[in-house]
Amino acid sequence: MAGDDGSGATRELLLVLAVAGAGLALAMVAAFAPWHPVPGGTAPAGLVGLHAPSSPAGAGPTATG
């Protein structure tokens, strides 16, 4: 009966490693899978522009000092 205690811990450790491996595999698929746009769907994601939009003079907040 003393040998049965170790097998439970080993089984639990293998279960934890299997769940972690499955999660890692799903993350890799989501990160590296090609995301092709579908016809009639939304536009694919792109880089965000880091410049301020052009606006007419006087529009928006101004700093006074």
PDB file of N, CA, C and O in Angstrom, chain B, residues numbered from 101:
ATOM      1  N   MET B 101       0.810  -1.200   0.000  1.00  0.00           N
ATOM      2  CA  MET B 101       0.000   0.000   0.000  1.00  0.00           C
ATOM      3  C   MET B 101       0.852   1.263   0.000  1.00  0.00           C
ATOM      4  O   MET B 101       0.387   2.323  -0.420  1.00  0.00           O
ATOM      5  N   ALA B 102       2.071   1.163   0.458  1.00  0.00           N
ATOM      6  CA  ALA B 102       2.926   2.347   0.506  1.00  0.00           C
ATOM      7  C   ALA B 102       3.322   2.790  -0.902  1.00  0.00           C
ATOM      8  O   ALA B 102       3.577   3.973  -1.129  1.00  0.00           O
ATOM      9  N   GLY B 103       3.375   1.853  -1.845  1.00  0.00           N
ATOM     10  CA  GLY B 103       3.741   2.206  -3.213  1.00  0.00           C
ATOM     11  C   GLY B 103       2.641   2.933  -3.958  1.00  0.00           C
ATOM     12  O   GLY B 103       2.916   3.571  -4.974  1.00  0.00           O
ATOM     13  N   ASP B 104       1.410   2.859  -3.491  1.00  0.00           N
ATOM     14  CA  ASP B 104       0.296   3.522  -4.160  1.00  0.00           C
ATOM     15  C   ASP B 104       0.328   5.036  -3.991  1.00  0.00           C
ATOM     16  O   ASP B 104      -0.227   5.753  -4.824  1.00  0.00           O
ATOM     17  N   ASP B 105       0.952   5.531  -2.955  1.00  0.00           N
ATOM     18  CA  ASP B 105       0.995   6.970  -2.719  1.00  0.00           C
ATOM     19  C   ASP B 105       1.791   7.695  -3.804  1.00  0.00           C
ATOM     20  O   ASP B 105       1.393   8.773  -4.246  1.00  0.00           O
ATOM     21  N   GLY B 106       2.897   7.120  -4.228  1.00  0.00           N
ATOM     22  CA  GLY B 106       3.732   7.752  -5.245  1.00  0.00           C
ATOM     23  C   GLY B 106       3.072   7.784  -6.611  1.00  0.00           C
ATOM     24  O   GLY B 106       3.289   8.728  -7.371  1.00  0.00           O
ATOM     25  N   SER B 107       2.278   6.789  -6.943  1.00  0.00           N
ATOM     26  CA  SER B 107       1.654   6.752  -8.260  1.00  0.00           C
ATOM     27  C   SER B 107       0.609   7.849  -8.418  1.00  0.00           C
ATOM     28  O   SER B 107       0.403   8.353  -9.522  1.00  0.00           O
ATOM     29  N   GLY B 108      -0.056   8.225  -7.321  1.00  0.00           N
ATOM     30  CA  GLY B 108      -1.035   9.312  -7.388  1.00  0.00           C
ATOM     31  C   GLY B 108      -0.365  10.646  -7.667  1.00  0.00           C
ATOM     32  O   GLY B 108      -0.871  11.455  -8.444  1.00  0.00           O
ATOM     33  N   ALA B 109       0.773  10.871  -7.031  1.00  0.00           N
ATOM     34  CA  ALA B 109       1.504  12.120  -7.249  1.00  0.00           C
ATOM     35  C   ALA B 109       2.055  12.181  -8.666  1.00  0.00           C
ATOM     36  O   ALA B 109       2.041  13.237  -9.300  1.00  0.00           O
ATOM     37  N   THR B 110       2.536  11.055  -9.157  1.00  0.00           N
ATOM     38  CA  THR B 110       3.053  11.017 -10.527  1.00  0.00           C
ATOM     39  C   THR B 110       1.937  11.262 -11.535  1.00  0.00           C
ATOM     40  O   THR B 110       2.118  11.988 -12.512  1.00  0.00           O
ATOM     41  N   ARG B 111       0.790  10.654 -11.289  1.00  0.00           N
ATOM     42  CA  ARG B 111      -0.343  10.845 -12.195  1.00  0.00           C
ATOM     43  C   ARG B 111      -0.797  12.304 -12.201  1.00  0.00           C
ATOM     44  O   ARG B 111      -1.117  12.849 -13.257  1.00  0.00           O
ATOM     45  N   GLU B 112      -0.825  12.937 -11.029  1.00  0.00           N
ATOM     46  CA  GLU B 112      -1.225  14.339 -10.944  1.00  0.00           C
ATOM     47  C   GLU B 112      -0.214  15.239 -11.652  1.00  0.00           C
ATOM     48  O   GLU B 112      -0.600  16.181 -12.344  1.00  0.00           O
ATOM     49  N   LEU B 113       1.056  14.957 -11.483  1.00  0.00           N
ATOM     50  CA  LEU B 113       2.088  15.742 -12.151  1.00  0.00           C
ATOM     51  C   LEU B 113       1.993  15.592 -13.663  1.00  0.00           C
ATOM     52  O   LEU B 113       2.136  16.574 -14.391  1.00  0.00           O
ATOM     53  N   LEU B 114       1.755  14.383 -14.140  1.00  0.00           N
ATOM     54  CA  LEU B 114       1.587  14.176 -15.583  1.00  0.00           C
ATOM     55  C   LEU B 114       0.354  14.901 -16.112  1.00  0.00           C
ATOM     56  O   LEU B 114       0.377  15.424 -17.226  1.00  0.00           O
ATOM     57  N   LEU B 115      -0.717  14.938 -15.331  1.00  0.00           N
ATOM     58  CA  LEU B 115      -1.922  15.665 -15.744  1.00  0.00           C
ATOM     59  C   LEU B 115      -1.642  17.163 -15.846  1.00  0.00           C
ATOM     60  O   LEU B 115      -2.063  17.811 -16.805  1.00  0.00           O
ATOM     61  N   VAL B 116      -0.936  17.709 -14.867  1.00  0.00           N
ATOM     62  CA  VAL B 116      -0.589  19.130 -14.897  1.00  0.00           C
ATOM     63  C   VAL B 116       0.279  19.444 -16.110  1.00  0.00           C
ATOM     64  O   VAL B 116       0.058  20.446 -16.790  1.00  0.00           O
ATOM     65  N   LEU B 117       1.264  18.593 -16.383  1.00  0.00           N
ATOM     66  CA  LEU B 117       2.135  18.822 -17.542  1.00  0.00           C
ATOM     67  C   LEU B 117       1.368  18.694 -18.856  1.00  0.00           C
ATOM     68  O   LEU B 117       1.644  19.427 -19.805  1.00  0.00           O
ATOM     69  N   ALA B 118       0.410  17.770 -18.920  1.00  0.00           N
ATOM     70  CA  ALA B 118      -0.384  17.610 -20.138  1.00  0.00           C
ATOM     71  C   ALA B 118      -1.270  18.831 -20.384  1.00  0.00           C
ATOM     72  O   ALA B 118      -1.393  19.288 -21.520  1.00  0.00           O
ATOM     73  N   VAL B 119      -1.882  19.355 -19.335  1.00  0.00           N
ATOM     74  CA  VAL B 119      -2.730  20.544 -19.481  1.00  0.00           C
ATOM     75  C   VAL B 119      -1.879  21.754 -19.861  1.00  0.00           C
ATOM     76  O   VAL B 119      -2.291  22.565 -20.691  1.00  0.00           O
ATOM     77  N   ALA B 120      -0.704  21.881 -19.263  1.00  0.00           N
ATOM     78  CA  ALA B 120       0.186  22.993 -19.606  1.00  0.00           C
ATOM     79  C   ALA B 120       0.667  22.878 -21.048  1.00  0.00           C
ATOM     80  O   ALA B 120       0.756  23.887 -21.748  1.00  0.00           O
ATOM     81  N   GLY B 121       0.975  21.683 -21.496  1.00  0.00           N
ATOM     82  CA  GLY B 121       1.401  21.487 -22.885  1.00  0.00           C
ATOM     83  C   GLY B 121       0.287  21.793 -23.868  1.00  0.00           C
ATOM     84  O   GLY B 121       0.530  22.382 -24.921  1.00  0.00           O
ATOM     85  N   ALA B 122      -0.944  21.393 -23.527  1.00  0.00           N
ATOM     86  CA  ALA B 122      -2.081  21.701 -24.404  1.00  0.00           C
ATOM     87  C   ALA B 122      -2.305  23.204 -24.477  1.00  0.00           C
ATOM     88  O   ALA B 122      -2.588  23.735 -25.551  1.00  0.00           O
ATOM     89  N   GLY B 123      -2.182  23.892 -23.356  1.00  0.00           N
ATOM     90  CA  GLY B 123      -2.333  25.352 -23.354  1.00  0.00           C
ATOM     91  C   GLY B 123      -1.251  26.039 -24.166  1.00  0.00           C
ATOM     92  O   GLY B 123      -1.522  27.003 -24.881  1.00  0.00           O
ATOM     93  N   LEU B 124      -0.037  25.550 -24.058  1.00  0.00           N
ATOM     94  CA  LEU B 124       1.066  26.118 -24.837  1.00  0.00           C
ATOM     95  C   LEU B 124       0.859  25.878 -26.328  1.00  0.00           C
ATOM     96  O   LEU B 124       1.139  26.755 -27.146  1.00  0.00           O
ATOM     97  N   ALA B 125       0.372  24.702 -26.679  1.00  0.00           N
ATOM     98  CA  ALA B 125       0.111  24.406 -28.089  1.00  0.00           C
ATOM     99  C   ALA B 125      -0.982  25.316 -28.647  1.00  0.00           C
ATOM    100  O   ALA B 125      -0.858  25.812 -29.767  1.00  0.00           O
ATOM    101  N   LEU B 126      -2.046  25.540 -27.883  1.00  0.00           N
ATOM    102  CA  LEU B 126      -3.111  26.437 -28.341  1.00  0.00           C
ATOM    103  C   LEU B 126      -2.608  27.878 -28.478  1.00  0.00           C
ATOM    104  O   LEU B 126      -2.994  28.587 -29.408  1.00  0.00           O
ATOM    105  N   ALA B 127      -1.752  28.305 -27.554  1.00  0.00           N
ATOM    106  CA  ALA B 127      -1.198  29.652 -27.648  1.00  0.00           C
ATOM    107  C   ALA B 127      -0.312  29.800 -28.881  1.00  0.00           C
ATOM    108  O   ALA B 127      -0.328  30.842 -29.536  1.00  0.00           O
ATOM    109  N   MET B 128       0.453  28.772 -29.195  1.00  0.00           N
ATOM    110  CA  MET B 128       1.317  28.823 -30.384  1.00  0.00           C
ATOM    111  C   MET B 128       0.471  28.872 -31.655  1.00  0.00           C
ATOM    112  O   MET B 128       0.801  29.602 -32.590  1.00  0.00           O
ATOM    113  N   VAL B 129      -0.602  28.113 -31.696  1.00  0.00           N
ATOM    114  CA  VAL B 129      -1.489  28.139 -32.865  1.00  0.00           C
ATOM    115  C   VAL B 129      -2.093  29.521 -33.023  1.00  0.00           C
ATOM    116  O   VAL B 129      -2.144  30.048 -34.134  1.00  0.00           O
ATOM    117  N   ALA B 130      -2.548  30.114 -31.941  1.00  0.00           N
ATOM    118  CA  ALA B 130      -3.161  31.441 -32.021  1.00  0.00           C
ATOM    119  C   ALA B 130      -2.142  32.505 -32.407  1.00  0.00           C
ATOM    120  O   ALA B 130      -2.488  33.457 -33.106  1.00  0.00           O
ATOM    121  N   ALA B 131      -0.905  32.367 -31.972  1.00  0.00           N
ATOM    122  CA  ALA B 131       0.109  33.387 -32.241  1.00  0.00           C
ATOM    123  C   ALA B 131       0.680  33.297 -33.645  1.00  0.00           C
ATOM    124  O   ALA B 131       0.991  34.322 -34.252  1.00  0.00           O
ATOM    125  N   PHE B 132       0.824  32.081 -34.173  1.00  0.00           N
ATOM    126  CA  PHE B 132       1.538  31.924 -35.428  1.00  0.00           C
ATOM    127  C   PHE B 132       0.691  31.425 -36.584  1.00  0.00           C
ATOM    128  O   PHE B 132       1.224  31.198 -37.670  1.00  0.00           O
ATOM    129  N   ALA B 133      -0.596  31.249 -36.392  1.00  0.00           N
ATOM    130  CA  ALA B 133      -1.458  30.803 -37.485  1.00  0.00           C
ATOM    131  C   ALA B 133      -1.681  31.959 -38.455  1.00  0.00           C
ATOM    132  O   ALA B 133      -1.802  33.107 -38.027  1.00  0.00           O
ATOM    133  N   PRO B 134      -1.737  31.676 -39.747  1.00  0.00           N
ATOM    134  CA  PRO B 134      -2.022  32.755 -40.701  1.00  0.00           C
ATOM    135  C   PRO B 134      -3.480  33.184 -40.582  1.00  0.00           C
ATOM    136  O   PRO B 134      -4.382  32.346 -40.580  1.00  0.00           O
ATOM    137  N   TRP B 135      -3.701  34.466 -40.485  1.00  0.00           N
ATOM    138  CA  TRP B 135      -5.057  35.001 -40.368  1.00  0.00           C
ATOM    139  C   TRP B 135      -5.405  35.671 -41.694  1.00  0.00           C
ATOM    140  O   TRP B 135      -5.097  36.845 -41.905  1.00  0.00           O
ATOM    141  N   HIS B 136      -6.035  34.933 -42.567  1.00  0.00           N
ATOM    142  CA  HIS B 136      -6.392  35.470 -43.872  1.00  0.00           C
ATOM    143  C   HIS B 136      -7.756  36.154 -43.799  1.00  0.00           C
ATOM    144  O   HIS B 136      -8.678  35.628 -43.176  1.00  0.00           O
ATOM    145  N   PRO B 137      -7.890  37.317 -44.428  1.00  0.00           N
ATOM    146  CA  PRO B 137      -9.194  37.974 -44.423  1.00  0.00           C
ATOM    147  C   PRO B 137     -10.202  37.181 -45.262  1.00  0.00           C
ATOM    148  O   PRO B 137      -9.839  36.560 -46.261  1.00  0.00           O
ATOM    149  N   VAL B 138     -11.421  37.210 -44.858  1.00  0.00           N
ATOM    150  CA  VAL B 138     -12.469  36.519 -45.605  1.00  0.00           C
ATOM    151  C   VAL B 138     -13.172  37.522 -46.500  1.00  0.00           C
ATOM    152  O   VAL B 138     -13.282  38.692 -46.133  1.00  0.00           O
ATOM    153  N   PRO B 139     -13.651  37.101 -47.661  1.00  0.00           N
ATOM    154  CA  PRO B 139     -14.379  38.027 -48.528  1.00  0.00           C
ATOM    155  C   PRO B 139     -15.623  38.563 -47.815  1.00  0.00           C
ATOM    156  O   PRO B 139     -16.401  37.802 -47.240  1.00  0.00           O
ATOM    157  N   GLY B 140     -15.793  39.867 -47.862  1.00  0.00           N
ATOM    158  CA  GLY B 140     -16.931  40.497 -47.227  1.00  0.00           C
ATOM    159  C   GLY B 140     -16.775  40.674 -45.736  1.00  0.00           C
ATOM    160  O   GLY B 140     -17.696  41.148 -45.070  1.00  0.00           O
ATOM    161  N   GLY B 141     -15.624  40.300 -45.196  1.00  0.00           N
ATOM    162  CA  GLY B 141     -15.392  40.423 -43.756  1.00  0.00           C
ATOM    163  C   GLY B 141     -14.751  41.753 -43.416  1.00  0.00           C
ATOM    164  O   GLY B 141     -14.672  42.653 -44.252  1.00  0.00           O
ATOM    165  N   THR B 142     -14.306  41.863 -42.208  1.00  0.00           N
ATOM    166  CA  THR B 142     -13.648  43.082 -41.773  1.00  0.00           C
ATOM    167  C   THR B 142     -12.224  43.140 -42.314  1.00  0.00           C
ATOM    168  O   THR B 142     -11.655  42.122 -42.711  1.00  0.00           O
ATOM    169  N   ALA B 143     -11.668  44.319 -42.324  1.00  0.00           N
ATOM    170  CA  ALA B 143     -10.297  44.506 -42.802  1.00  0.00           C
ATOM    171  C   ALA B 143      -9.324  43.857 -41.818  1.00  0.00           C
ATOM    172  O   ALA B 143      -9.588  43.830 -40.616  1.00  0.00           O
ATOM    173  N   PRO B 144      -8.204  43.334 -42.315  1.00  0.00           N
ATOM    174  CA  PRO B 144      -7.233  42.727 -41.405  1.00  0.00           C
ATOM    175  C   PRO B 144      -6.605  43.781 -40.496  1.00  0.00           C
ATOM    176  O   PRO B 144      -6.568  44.966 -40.826  1.00  0.00           O
ATOM    177  N   ALA B 145      -6.127  43.335 -39.373  1.00  0.00           N
ATOM    178  CA  ALA B 145      -5.492  44.236 -38.420  1.00  0.00           C
ATOM    179  C   ALA B 145      -4.202  44.792 -39.014  1.00  0.00           C
ATOM    180  O   ALA B 145      -3.522  44.110 -39.781  1.00  0.00           O
ATOM    181  N   GLY B 146      -3.875  46.007 -38.666  1.00  0.00           N
ATOM    182  CA  GLY B 146      -2.648  46.627 -39.142  1.00  0.00           C
ATOM    183  C   GLY B 146      -2.003  47.428 -38.030  1.00  0.00           C
ATOM    184  O   GLY B 146      -2.501  47.471 -36.905  1.00  0.00           O
ATOM    185  N   LEU B 147      -0.904  48.051 -38.353  1.00  0.00           N
ATOM    186  CA  LEU B 147      -0.205  48.861 -37.371  1.00  0.00           C
ATOM    187  C   LEU B 147      -1.002  50.127 -37.067  1.00  0.00           C
ATOM    188  O   LEU B 147      -1.685  50.672 -37.935  1.00  0.00           O
ATOM    189  N   VAL B 148      -0.907  50.567 -35.862  1.00  0.00           N
ATOM    190  CA  VAL B 148      -1.588  51.782 -35.437  1.00  0.00           C
ATOM    191  C   VAL B 148      -0.682  52.966 -35.732  1.00  0.00           C
ATOM    192  O   VAL B 148       0.506  52.938 -35.408  1.00  0.00           O
ATOM    193  N   GLY B 149      -1.238  54.014 -36.349  1.00  0.00           N
ATOM    194  CA  GLY B 149      -0.458  55.207 -36.631  1.00  0.00           C
ATOM    195  C   GLY B 149      -0.143  55.964 -35.343  1.00  0.00           C
ATOM    196  O   GLY B 149      -1.018  56.138 -34.496  1.00  0.00           O
ATOM    197  N   LEU B 150       1.084  56.406 -35.196  1.00  0.00           N
ATOM    198  CA  LEU B 150       1.486  57.093 -33.985  1.00  0.00           C
ATOM    199  C   LEU B 150       1.625  58.595 -34.191  1.00  0.00           C
ATOM    200  O   LEU B 150       2.378  59.251 -33.470  1.00  0.00           O
ATOM    201  N   HIS B 151       0.916  59.140 -35.154  1.00  0.00           N
ATOM    202  CA  HIS B 151       0.965  60.576 -35.382  1.00  0.00           C
ATOM    203  C   HIS B 151      -0.403  61.180 -35.075  1.00  0.00           C
ATOM    204  O   HIS B 151      -1.431  60.511 -35.168  1.00  0.00           O
ATOM    205  N   ALA B 152      -0.389  62.438 -34.712  1.00  0.00           N
ATOM    206  CA  ALA B 152      -1.637  63.129 -34.401  1.00  0.00           C
ATOM    207  C   ALA B 152      -2.372  63.437 -35.706  1.00  0.00           C
ATOM    208  O   ALA B 152      -1.734  63.780 -36.701  1.00  0.00           O
ATOM    209  N   PRO B 153      -3.679  63.324 -35.718  1.00  0.00           N
ATOM    210  CA  PRO B 153      -4.422  63.658 -36.924  1.00  0.00           C
ATOM    211  C   PRO B 153      -4.342  65.159 -37.192  1.00  0.00           C
ATOM    212  O   PRO B 153      -4.250  65.960 -36.262  1.00  0.00           O
ATOM    213  N   SER B 154      -4.379  65.524 -38.451  1.00  0.00           N
ATOM    214  CA  SER B 154      -4.328  66.949 -38.775  1.00  0.00           C
ATOM    215  C   SER B 154      -5.692  67.559 -38.464  1.00  0.00           C
ATOM    216  O   SER B 154      -6.737  66.971 -38.744  1.00  0.00           O
ATOM    217  N   SER B 155      -5.652  68.739 -37.884  1.00  0.00           N
ATOM    218  CA  SER B 155      -6.889  69.429 -37.542  1.00  0.00           C
ATOM    219  C   SER B 155      -6.715  70.914 -37.849  1.00  0.00           C
ATOM    220  O   SER B 155      -5.593  71.418 -37.890  1.00  0.00           O
ATOM    221  N   PRO B 156      -7.812  71.598 -38.061  1.00  0.00           N
ATOM    222  CA  PRO B 156      -7.711  73.040 -38.335  1.00  0.00           C
ATOM    223  C   PRO B 156      -7.136  73.789 -37.126  1.00  0.00           C
ATOM    224  O   PRO B 156      -7.277  73.341 -35.989  1.00  0.00           O
ATOM    225  N   ALA B 157      -6.495  74.920 -37.377  1.00  0.00           N
ATOM    226  CA  ALA B 157      -5.903  75.707 -36.302  1.00  0.00           C
ATOM    227  C   ALA B 157      -6.987  76.184 -35.349  1.00  0.00           C
ATOM    228  O   ALA B 157      -8.055  76.619 -35.781  1.00  0.00           O
ATOM    229  N   GLY B 158      -6.718  76.104 -34.088  1.00  0.00           N
ATOM    230  CA  GLY B 158      -7.668  76.569 -33.089  1.00  0.00           C
ATOM    231  C   GLY B 158      -8.621  75.486 -32.624  1.00  0.00           C
ATOM    232  O   GLY B 158      -9.359  75.687 -31.660  1.00  0.00           O
ATOM    233  N   ALA B 159      -8.622  74.373 -33.271  1.00  0.00           N
ATOM    234  CA  ALA B 159      -9.505  73.291 -32.828  1.00  0.00           C
ATOM    235  C   ALA B 159      -8.803  72.478 -31.754  1.00  0.00           C
ATOM    236  O   ALA B 159      -7.660  72.061 -31.941  1.00  0.00           O
ATOM    237  N   GLY B 160      -9.456  72.253 -30.658  1.00  0.00           N
ATOM    238  CA  GLY B 160      -8.879  71.440 -29.598  1.00  0.00           C
ATOM    239  C   GLY B 160      -8.277  72.269 -28.493  1.00  0.00           C
ATOM    240  O   GLY B 160      -8.293  73.497 -28.568  1.00  0.00           O
ATOM    241  N   PRO B 161      -7.747  71.630 -27.470  1.00  0.00           N
ATOM    242  CA  PRO B 161      -7.195  72.348 -26.323  1.00  0.00           C
ATOM    243  C   PRO B 161      -5.889  73.062 -26.669  1.00  0.00           C
ATOM    244  O   PRO B 161      -5.127  72.612 -27.524  1.00  0.00           O
ATOM    245  N   THR B 162      -5.656  74.146 -26.009  1.00  0.00           N
ATOM    246  CA  THR B 162      -4.416  74.910 -26.200  1.00  0.00           C
ATOM    247  C   THR B 162      -3.767  75.121 -24.841  1.00  0.00           C
ATOM    248  O   THR B 162      -4.453  75.153 -23.820  1.00  0.00           O
ATOM    249  N   ALA B 163      -2.457  75.263 -24.827  1.00  0.00           N
ATOM    250  CA  ALA B 163      -1.723  75.517 -23.591  1.00  0.00           C
ATOM    251  C   ALA B 163      -1.465  77.003 -23.455  1.00  0.00           C
ATOM    252  O   ALA B 163      -0.990  77.647 -24.390  1.00  0.00           O
ATOM    253  N   THR B 164      -1.774  77.536 -22.312  1.00  0.00           N
ATOM    254  CA  THR B 164      -1.463  78.944 -22.037  1.00  0.00           C
ATOM    255  C   THR B 164      -0.539  78.985 -20.846  1.00  0.00           C
ATOM    256  O   THR B 164      -0.652  78.168 -19.932  1.00  0.00           O
ATOM    257  N   GLY B 165       0.332  79.891 -20.852  1.00  0.00           N
ATOM    258  CA  GLY B 165       1.253  79.836 -19.741  1.00  0.00           C
ATOM    259  C   GLY B 165       1.707  81.133 -19.287  1.00  0.00           C
ATOM    260  O   GLY B 165       2.495  81.217 -18.345  1.00  0.00           O
TER     261      GLY B 165
END
